[in-house]
Amino acid sequence: MSANRNEQSTHQDKLPIRMLHDRVLVRQETSEGERRSGGGILIPATAAVGRRLAWAEVVAVGQNVRTVEPGDRVLFDPEDRAQVEVRGTAYVLMRERDLHAVAADRFEGSEDSTGLYL
């Protein structure tokens, strides 16, 4: 019975969405609010900062997307986004061309890798 329950929860966790064309659906990694600097300093949500890009995890991609795969981390501008809620979880919908960078294990040691620890 427990195997059947795990199978049902896996089926229920899967998104009932099919992405079209060059669209990418991502889930933002951090919520907007307080954050910590690399040195451990707490930065309040009200602190004025310049234009800041955000990281997110790719959840689904359309059939014409060529550079990212589900599970990759991508860098994007949170100002240029369209949000959608599916089963109580907020996602961001964007075009592939709106992504600034992709971080994935498959790039390790390749010529395209910058060597930066992101």
KAURVEN-V938609 format. One record per residue. N is the residue number from 1. RES is the residue in one small letter. SS is DSSP state (~ for helix, > for strand, _ for the rest). PHI is phi in whole degrees, -180 to 180 (999 if undefined). PSI is psi in whole degrees, 0 to 359 (999 if undefined). Layout:
BEGIN
<<N | RES | SS | PHI | PSI> <N | RES | SS | PHI | PSI>>
END
This chain:
BEGIN
<<1 | m | _ | 999 | 324> <2 | s | ~ | -66 | 325> <3 | a | ~ | -64 | 321> <4 | n | ~ | -65 | 320> <5 | r | ~ | -65 | 318> <6 | n | ~ | -64 | 321> <7 | e | ~ | -64 | 319> <8 | q | ~ | -67 | 318> <9 | s | ~ | -66 | 323> <10 | t | ~ | -65 | 318> <11 | h | ~ | -65 | 322> <12 | q | ~ | -73 | 330> <13 | d | ~ | -74 | 338> <14 | k | _ | -71 | 135> <15 | l | _ | -74 | 135> <16 | p | _ | -87 | 49> <17 | i | _ | -127 | 140> <18 | r | _ | -118 | 117> <19 | m | _ | -77 | 145> <20 | l | _ | -111 | 152> <21 | h | _ | 52 | 238> <22 | d | _ | -106 | 27> <23 | r | > | -85 | 147> <24 | v | > | -129 | 131> <25 | l | > | -107 | 125> <26 | v | > | -128 | 158> <27 | r | > | -116 | 120> <28 | q | > | -66 | 139> <29 | e | _ | -77 | 324> <30 | t | _ | -123 | 148> <31 | s | _ | -83 | 156> <32 | e | _ | -74 | 131> <33 | g | _ | 158 | 209> <34 | e | _ | -66 | 147> <35 | r | > | -144 | 167> <36 | r | > | -112 | 142> <37 | s | _ | -77 | 173> <38 | g | _ | -61 | 332> <39 | g | _ | -88 | 1> <40 | g | _ | 94 | 6> <41 | i | _ | -78 | 132> <42 | l | > | -79 | 123> <43 | i | > | -108 | 117> <44 | p | _ | -69 | 157> <45 | a | _ | -64 | 336> <46 | t | _ | -84 | 355> <47 | a | _ | -67 | 136> <48 | a | _ | -80 | 124> <49 | v | _ | -131 | 160> <50 | g | _ | -69 | 185> <51 | r | _ | -60 | 124> <52 | r | _ | -122 | 128> <53 | l | > | -83 | 161> <54 | a | > | -128 | 153> <55 | w | > | -97 | 147> <56 | a | > | -150 | 161> <57 | e | > | -100 | 133> <58 | v | > | -74 | 128> <59 | v | > | -103 | 320> <60 | a | > | -152 | 152> <61 | v | > | -134 | 153> <62 | g | _ | -79 | 170> <63 | q | _ | -70 | 342> <64 | n | _ | -98 | 5> <65 | v | _ | -79 | 130> <66 | r | _ | -113 | 337> <67 | t | _ | -107 | 348> <68 | v | _ | -126 | 156> <69 | e | _ | -132 | 157> <70 | p | _ | -55 | 136> <71 | g | _ | 101 | 341> <72 | d | _ | -70 | 158> <73 | r | > | -102 | 135> <74 | v | > | -127 | 152> <75 | l | > | -107 | 129> <76 | f | > | -146 | 167> <77 | d | > | -90 | 115> <78 | p | _ | -67 | 347> <79 | e | _ | -73 | 328> <80 | d | _ | -101 | 73> <81 | r | _ | -144 | 157> <82 | a | > | -123 | 122> <83 | q | > | -96 | 149> <84 | v | > | -141 | 146> <85 | e | > | -113 | 128> <86 | v | > | -129 | 120> <87 | r | _ | 52 | 42> <88 | g | _ | 80 | 3> <89 | t | > | -112 | 134> <90 | a | > | -86 | 134> <91 | y | > | -127 | 162> <92 | v | > | -116 | 132> <93 | l | > | -109 | 130> <94 | m | > | -152 | 170> <95 | r | > | -88 | 154> <96 | e | ~ | -59 | 324> <97 | r | ~ | -68 | 345> <98 | d | ~ | -85 | 357> <99 | l | > | -84 | 141> <100 | h | > | -98 | 329> <101 | a | > | -159 | 158> <102 | v | > | -128 | 132> <103 | a | > | -118 | 121> <104 | a | _ | -151 | 150> <105 | d | ~ | -61 | 331> <106 | r | ~ | -68 | 345> <107 | f | ~ | -87 | 350> <108 | e | _ | -60 | 124> <109 | g | _ | 82 | 2> <110 | s | _ | -88 | 167> <111 | e | _ | -66 | 331> <112 | d | _ | -77 | 348> <113 | s | _ | -76 | 138> <114 | t | _ | -83 | 341> <115 | g | _ | 86 | 3> <116 | l | _ | -80 | 147> <117 | y | _ | -93 | 108> <118 | l | _ | -99 | 999>>
END
